[in-house]
Every structure is written in C-alpha cells, then in structure tokens.
Amino acid sequence: MKMFVFALAILMGLVMFANAQTQVVPEPEWPGQPFLLADGKLVALESQKPKVSNKVKVLGFAGGSTIYVFEGKSSPVQIASDAAVFVVRLEVNADPAQLVNIDRLQIDEKSGTRKVVVVKLTGFAGGNQAQIETLSLKFAKQGNSLRFTPASPLPAGEYVVSTKSGAMGFLFGVK
C-alpha cells in the first residue's frame, strides 16, 4: 500500500511538471495583425489606417518623401519599455526582418497627429532612395506565429508596428 501511494505521488508530480513545461502561449487567429503579449495574453494594439502625405522639393527634382500620418498625439495602449513583446502571424515564410518593423513616431503638437517618414527620395528626379532607419528587432518562432522584441529597450515615446502584408499601422506608446 505504501508503495502504491508513493508511486501515485510520483506520477501526480510528473503530470504537474509536464503541464507546467507545456504552457500554451497564445497566438493570433488571423495573419497580419500584431499583438502585444502581456501576462501570457494577447492585447490588441491601437490600429489605424494612415493618411499618406507626399512632399516634394522643386517639383520632385530635388527629392521628396512619403509620410504616414496617424490621428491623435498618443496611443491608448501604453507600456513599460521592458514590456515590448509582440506576436504576429504572417502569411509567408520569409525573413521576418523584411516583413515586420517598428518605427518611432514624431508627434506634431500643432495638428495633434503622429508621423513617420516611410520613403525618402534624394537627388535628381528622386532617383536615389535614402535609407529609412527602423528599430532593430529580435525574432523567434512561436508555433505558427512570430514573436518579436526590440533589440534594445525603447525610450519613452510613440511607436508604430507595421507589416508588409497590410496598410494598417498598429500603435502603442512607451511610458
């Protein structure tokens, strides 16, 4: 009888250990929409379709830029710098650095908007495209999805997560 109780206790301990090791991490149901991963749950980011603004210099001969403009000076989704962990399901199996990026937004106090330059052209007739700097990210596979985090802590400010599969911006702020 003592042996049976001992074996049962061992078995229950192994089951509890196995359950703890196979904790299911949530994944987005649909592709293309990134979520914040907080306390083991997916939290929707503010989503907006950006207004596109094109600015040209000297009729385009001196270059120009394309700017995405988002309404509001700050996102209702505010996180701590060390809590920036995101999950997205992508439709294609390619280099994630080519599919997902995070950009810091400039706040325009006068218009009450947030902006980011997405294309910058230089030179004669915009023939040369300047490099737009985006934040460096770390990626890890998570089931059928992709988990990503900034490579270094984000300073306070407003940010947008964008994917190449859609024309939406997913916004958040860092306190």
Number of C-alpha atoms within 10 A of each C-alpha: 6 7 8 9 10 10 12 12 11 12 12 11 12 12 11 11 11 11 11 10 9 8 9 10 11 14 21 18 11 12 17 20 22 30 22 23 21 13 8 11 12 17 15 16 22 15 17 15 14 18 11 13 12 12 12 17 14 9 10 17 15 15 21 21 19 16 18 18 22 24 15 14 18 20 21 12 15 17 15 13 17 13 16 19 15 20 24 24 21 22 13 10 7 9 9 19 13 9 16 20 18 20 20 23 23 16 19 13 10 7 10 12 16 24 24 19 19 15 15 19 21 18 14 11 16 18 13 12 14 14 10 11 11 11 13 13 15 13 17 12 12 15 12 13 20 19 21 24 21 18 11 13 13 20 13 14 17 23 23 24 20 20 22 12 14 11 12 17 23 22 27 25 24 20 12
